Structure formats: structure tokens, C-alpha cells
Amino acid sequence: FWLKIVVVSVLGPSTAMEGKAALPVPNYARRYPLLCGTMFLAGAAFEVVLIKTGFYNVYGVNAGQAKADEADKEEAFWMGVAERRMKRQAEVQIFDDPNAKPE
């Protein structure tokens, strides 16, 4: 069916057969609701399969774990930065009493 439409659209109506052997003109207004309904049902069936197999649960857990791992890495990075700052600050701190030790 689609091949017939492509042939007519590419070659043009002048090269198509005429009379009883002519290709019928497709009625899109009649087929569009059927197409929409079919696509809706196919999408709904796909979602049911994903829910029943637990895809969303597994994906959510994996995404949460990845986010937690990233947060842990970032926290460790900033803790290291804070430690390096404290160490540098202790090295360059100026005391009034030269014999005093830092706390």
C-alpha cells in the first residue's frame, strides 16, 4: 500500500494508470484516528511491559546510586580542599609571640 503511494508521489499522477487499474486515493481522514488509536495502544502496551518487568524500579535505583556516588566524591573533594587550606593557613600564620605554638 505505502509503495503505491510512494510510486504515485514520486512519478506523479500522469504516469499512474487510469480507469479501473488506477490506484485508489487514500482517505487519510478516515485512517488517521485508527492510526492514533493504534499508536496509543502500542505505547500503553510498551509501558505496561516496562512496569511489569521492573525497568523503572531498576533504573531509579541505579540512577540514585550514581547520584549518591557523585555526591560522595564531591564531598571527599571538598573535605580535601578544606584540609589543604587549614594546613596552608597554619604554615603561613603569623604569631605575636615567636615562641608560641599553634593550637
Secondary structure, DSSP 4 states (H G I P E B T S, - for coil): -HHHHHHHHHH-TTTS--GGGSPPPP-HHHHHHHHHHHHHHHHHHHHHHHHHTTHHHHHHHHHHHHHHHHHHHHHHHHHHHHHHHHHHHHHH---SSTT----
